[in-house]
């Protein structure tokens, strides 16, 4: 599995404000969050204010703490719509890339049974293009109050375990009922020129 998101993209500034929102919605004190993450209340305060960026290990712990879940009827309805979509779409946690829902067409793309993939992170199978796109998200306003939908392209990966096909796709960020965020991944078109085999 190897490379964590934090290790690949380096320090990020958006996790602190995201942590503050997540904590506020749960009415949790900074000291409690610090206990959960193994740091002091002062460190949590500095993260939230932007005075200090968490290191790679701390980022990983924060991402896991704030990972998205489908806790409300509205969240589950979103997942149901994805599961029943006729398009090639899937829904992941925005911070961990944990798979929350996928359409039948996406299940065929991945070549794996739905039950085998739900609840697991797709990040280890990300292409170089997806990794590069992830690193640019803060500069594109992805973590702002009104994030844009982003259209991107990727080459295929080299994975026989979870293949990603060369394609053009759209990312859309949704806020769930508990304040966490999910990402909809919607394939717009497959790149037939690159579809014959995996590339870098």
WOTA-V830531 format. One record per helix or strand of 2 or more residues. SS is the DSSP state (A for helix, B for strand). FROM is the first residue (numbers start at 1). TO is the last residue. If there is no record, write none. Layout:
[[SS/FROM/TO] [SS/FROM/TO]]
//
This chain:
[[A/5/9] [A/14/25] [A/30/37] [A/41/49] [A/56/65] [A/73/83] [B/89/93] [B/98/102] [A/104/110] [A/114/117] [A/123/125] [A/128/140] [B/150/154] [B/167/175] [B/181/190] [A/192/194]]
//
